[in-house]
């Protein structure tokens, strides 16, 4: 029996049943996401790709000159702010000739034009073959190769299972138990005036690793065990000025020796290192194998891989020695693959806490995009037409859902927090159903975790909001771009008692 058949049978050996949400089209947050139409017909009068507006690529500096301090047109913007500035200046299509890369880039800001790209079937996820993660996976003892048919079959089956409500109900109690623990720990994070202390980010990572562990391994890892770190005069991070931006903020896990940390805490610390050092993001350092950053990334991924293996072994032992629990249902389906699921599990942990940017192939399918990042990146594999312009093969197309998710013409009061807009009986002018189905796609088209992430977040939100009223006491939050868009420290969250 081939490995591919084995992978499929481990998921579907039992009698088949209909899955209510198996379509990959159901990843947009807009209620109109199911109204799929035929691909756009190409016009016979196609304009040249070079006619698309965009900033000039200057000699030597290329496009870097536009973001240089003081003299650049966009020196004051970062992340989504830069994309919004490009859209306001040049329109819904913006072309970068080559920038510092070997290929041109096309930014798409209009949802209908995004639909043209998606429906063209002429794009794929770009491969980052020189990444530290790819290099590590090639050299690691991976018995389930990244590009194998077996791995692709597993990811396809996962995508189906994790969008099935009846399957996901097996995790309701486990997810709620984790949410209760997080809510309890938030109480310990409060200090003067009920403001949250500097450990908030670490606690969020503790929650993320713990809940992904329950999903994949069917057991608690222990990330939420132990006492909450309370800063004192001796261990508090010093207040930084703009001149101290080079100084790293150290969390409690980083300040301790690894010998003093549990395996779960080391797992959290390792995940924080991957995110904070941008090891999953294309950059000058992560593209050069001789650089210190590249080699440090290899060491970190090796540590992350070993820790994943440690918990996988424990999970398989529990599965074989205990009566099957509801939250072990996914691992039980993966049981025939045994430790060959290690690369899959390691990638899921990485993607679950920080999106894999420019990943290699569909096995890195857990991409939290749009709201978290600037958008989805696709690479043209043949000639296509967008808004009447010819787009040649080999262009990186950025579908900027992070911008389109805030377009006033789509949403009405687009930047206001109005949860009621998502209700079916919401006020029509502000109802989400009026927006284009491509305007907001936080999970892209093919993310296997789209269904389960909503369940994870809602379980946490319900418990926290039942206990606290969340406020922000301070200057307007600033967003910084580091692979994903994050609120820049310091955090001014305040948790008031709900009662």
N, C-alpha and C positions, 0 to 999 in steps of 0.2 A: 504494500500500500504506500503510495507516495506521501511525502510530508504535507503537500497541499490538501490532499483528501483527508488526511488525519486532522489537520487544522480545522477543516470545515465540519468534520464529524464530531469534534469535541464540542462544538457549539450546537449542532443541529441533529444530534443522534436521536433525540426524543421526537415524538409526534409533532409535526409542524402546526403552527397556529399563525393567525394573521396578526401582524404588528401594525398598530394604528399610526405610527409616525416614522415609518421607515424611509420616507423620501428625503433625499439630500436637499430638496428644494425648501424644506421647512427650517431653514436656519436664519432667516431674516426675522427681526422683531416686529416688522410691520404686519398688521392683520391682512394686508393685501398680498402677502408673500406667496400665496397659492395660485394666483392668477397668472400662470405662466403662458407665454405666447411663443410663436414661432420665431426663430432667429431673424434679425433684420435683413432685408434684401439689400445687397450692395448696389449703390448707384453707379451708373455708367460714367458720371462726371466726377471722378475722384481727384481731389487736389493733392499736391505733394506733401509728404511728411515734413519737409523743411519749411513749409508755409505755416505750420502751427506756431503760434506766438510763444515767446518765452524769453528769459534773460539771455544776453549774449555770453558766449564762452570766450573769455579774454585769454590772450596768450599767456602761457605758463600757469597762471593762477586758475585758469578755466572759470568755473562758477564759484570758487571759493571767495573771490573778491566781493561778491554780493552779500556775504555774511560777516565780513571783517568788521571789527569794532569801529564805530564812529563813521567810517567812510562807506560801509556797505549799505545797500538799500534795505536789507532785512537784518541789520545787525542787532536790532532790539527784539527779535522774535526767535523762538525756539519751538520745536515740536509742531503741534497743531497750529501754533501761531504763524510759523513760517508757511505752512500750507495755505492757511487762510489768506496770508498776504499775497501769495502767488495767485490765488484765485481772484482776489479783488483787483489785482493789477493786470492780469493777462486773460482772465476768463475761465471757462469751464474745461478747456484743454490747454495744458502748458507743457512745452517741450524743453528738455535739457539736452543739448547736443551730445555731450559725453560726460561732462563734469570731470571727476577724476577717475571715472570708471572706463572700462573698455567698450561700453555700449551705451546708446542713448536711453533716456528715461522719459516716459510720458505720464503726466499726472492727469487724472480724470476726476472731476469734481461734481458733475451732474449725474443724478441717478439713472436717467434714461440712457446716457452714454455708457455708464457702467454696465447696464443691461446689454448693450450692443457687444461689449467685450465678453461678458459671460456667455452670451448666446452664440458667439462666433465659433465656439469650440476650437479655437485656434491658439489657445494659451495653456500654459502649464505652470505649476509652481517652480520658481527658479531653483536650481541646485547650487549649493555652496560646497563644492567638492573639496575646497581647501580649508574648511573650518576645523578648529581644534576638536570639536565633537565628532566629526566624520573621521578624522585621523585616529582618534581614540577607538572608535568602534571598529575600524579596520584592523587595528592591532590587538584589540582585546580578544579574549577567548569567547567569541560569540558563536554559539551553536545554532542560532537562528539569525542568519545574515540579514542585514538591513534591507537589501534589495531582493530577497528571495520571494518566491511565490507563496511560501508558507506565511511569511510575515505580512504580506499584502492581504492574504485571505483572513488572517486574524483581525487586522484593522477593519476590513470590510464587515466582518461579523460583529465586531465591537460597535461599529457605527449603528448597526441595526438594533442591537440589544439596548444600547444606552439611549435610544429614543423611544423605547417601549415603556409606557407608564406602568403596566402590570409588573414588569421585571424590576423597575426602579423602586416599587413599593417595598421590596425586600430590604431596602436600606433606610426606610423612614425612621425606625427607632434608633439605629446607630447614628444617623446624621443628627437627630435631635439630641441624643446624649452628648455628642461633641459640642453642639451649640450651647447646651446647658453649662458645660465645663468652661467654654470660652466666656460666657456671660459672667460666670463666677470669677474668672481671672480678671476681667475688666474692672471689677470692683477694686481689686488690689492695685490696679494701674492708676487709680485716681489719687490725686494729691490736693494741694491747696486749691480751693474753689472748684473742686470736682474736675479739674483739668486732667487730661490723660498725660502720663509721663512719656519719656523718650523711647520707651520699649514697645510702643504700639506696633511698629513695623515687625518687630520680632514676633510678637504675639500673633499677628496675622499670618506670618509664615508657619508658626507652630500649628495654627488651625488648618492651613492649606495642606501641609504634609500629612497631618493626622487624618484628615477626611479622605484624601486620595489613598492613603494606606488602607482605610476601611473598605473603600470601593474595590481596590485591586487585590488586596491580600485578605480581606474579610476579617481583619483583626485590628485592635488598637495598637499603635506603635509606642505610645508613651510620650508624645511630644508635649502634651498638656499636663504631665505629672510635675510634681514639685511645686515650690513656692514661686510666686511672681516676683520678679526683680524690682526692688524699690530703690531708686537712686538716693544716695546720701551725699553729703558734702565731700566725702572721700572718693566715691565711685561715680559721681555725676559727670556727664560729658560737659566740658567747658563751653561757655557761650562763644560762638564764633562770629567774626566780622567778615566783611566781603574780602578782606585780605587773607583770610584763613581758609579759603575754599579748597585748598590743596590738602587740608587736614581731614582725615576720614573720621566719620562718626562711628564709634565702636559700640556695639550692643553688648549686653551682659554675656552672651555666649562667646563672643570674640575676645572678651577680656580674660576669660578663664583658660586654663590649660585644658587641652583635649582629654587628658587623663581624668579630669574632674567632671567630664560630661558623660551622660548616658549615650548609648548608640542613637537614640531618637534625637537627642539634642545635637549630636554631631551631624546628623542628617539635616536638621534645620540650619545649622551653621554653614554646612557645605552648600545648601541651596541658596542661602543669603550671599555667599561668596560668588556663586555663579551669576546671580542677578546684579549685585553691586559692582562687580568688575566687568560686566557686559561681555561675558565670555560667549554668549550666544548671538552676538551682534556683529555684523560685518564692520570691520574697522581696519585702519592701517596696521595696527598691531596684531589683530587676530588673523590677518591674511598672510603674515610673514612667519614662517615656521622657525626662523632663527631668532625671533623676538622673545623677550622675557615673558611678555603677556601670553604668547602662544604656549610656551612651555609650562607656565603656571596653570593655564587652563587645562592642559593635559593632566597635570597632577590632580587638579580639583575634580575633573571628570572621573579619574581613576578612583578617587576616594568615594565619590558619589555612587559609582558603579558597585564598589565593594560593599557599601552600606545597603544598597538595594538588594544585593545578593544575600546579605545577612538576614534581612527581614523576609525575603522570599523563602529561604530555607526554613525559618521559623513557621511561616504561614503554611507551607506544605506539610510540615510535621503536625501542626494543629489540625489540618484538614484530614490527615490520615488517622489521627488518634482520637478525634472527638466526634460527637454526633453533629451532623451538618447543621450550621446556624444559617439564619436567613441571609445575613450579610456575606456569607461565604459562597453565595450562588455563582458569582462571576469566576472566582478562583476555581470552583468545582468544574465549571465548563472548560477552563484552561488546564485542568489536571492532566490530561493525556500528553500535553507538551512538557510538563514538569519544568525543569530549570531552563529550557529553551526559551521561555518567556522573559528571561532576564533583560535582554535589550529593550523589549517592548515596555516592560515595567519601568526601567530606568528613564526611558524617553518620556513616558507618561508623567512621571514625577517632575521632570524638568519642564515639560510643557505646561503642566498644571499650575506651576507657581510663577513662571515667566515664559512668555510666548517664544517659541523657536522662530527666529527671524531668518528668512532665506534658507529654510531647512532642506535637507536632501530627500526628496521623494515624499510619497504619501504616508510613509510610516510615521512621520512627525506631523500627524494631522490635527493634534490638539492645539489650534492656533487661536488664542484669544485676541481678536483684532478689532479694528474700527474704534470702538470707544477706548480701548486700552492702547492702541497704537494709531498711527496715521492712516493705515488702511491695509488692504490686501495687495500683495505684489504678485503679478502674473507675468510670464515671459512669452512673447509671441513666437510660435513655432512655424508660422507661415504668414503670408500677407493677409491682412484684414482691413476693413474700413470702419472708421469711427468718426461720426459727425461729418462724413463726406471726405475725410482725409485718409490717404493711404498710410497704413502703418506696416512697415516691412518686418521681416523675420528678425528675431534677436533683440527686440525692444523690451525693456522692463517697464511694465505698465502698472502704475500705482493707482489703485481704485480707492480714493480717499474718503472712505466711509466716516472717518472721524470728523471730516468737514461737512459732508452731506447730512450727517445725523444732527447737525445744528443749523440747517438752512431754514430761514424764516418762511420761505415760500412753501416748504414741505410741512412744517410743523405748527407754525403760529406760536409766538412766545417761545421760540425754540430753545433759548438758554435758561428758561425758567424750570424749576422743579415742579412738575405737575404729574404725579403718578396716575391721576384719574384719566389722563389721556389714553391710557391703555385699556380702560374698561370699555366693554362693548356698548354700554349705555352712557358713555361720556359725552360731554358737550361737543357737538358736531364740529364747530370751527377749530377746535383744538384736539379732536380725536385722532389717534395714530393711524386710523384706517384711511385718512385723507392723504397720507404720505405715500410716495412711491415705494414699491417693495424693496428696492435696492438702496433706499435712503439710509437705512440703519440695518447693518448686518454684522453684529458684534462677533459672530462665530464663522463668518465666511460662508462658503457653500458646503463644505464637506467635513466640518469638525465633528468627530464622533461623540464629543462630550457636550454638545449643545443642550440636550435634554437634561442630563444629570447635573450640569453646572447650575441651572436654574433651581433645581431641587436643593442643592447644597447651600446656595446663597439664601434662598427663601427660609430654610430651616434656621439659619443663623440670624437673619433679619427679624424673624418673628420673635425669637427669644430675647434678642437685644432690645428691640423696640417695645416689648411688653414690660421690660424692666427699666429702661432709661429713655430720656429725651435727649437726642443728640443735638448739640449746638456747636457753633464755631465762633470763638471769641478772639478776634485778632484781625490783622490786615487780610485783604482778599487773598485766597490761596493762589500760589504761583505754581504752574505746571512745568516740570522739567522733563526733557526727553532723554531717556537712557534705555534704548531698546523698546521700552514701553513708556507711556506718559504717566508720570507719577507726581503727586503733590509734593512740592519741595518742602523740606524741613525748615524751620520747626513746625510741628503740627499744633493747631490751636483748638483741637476738639475738646469739648466739655460734655460730660455725661451727667445730666441731672436726673434725679430719681423720677420715674414716670408718675408715681403717685403724688 
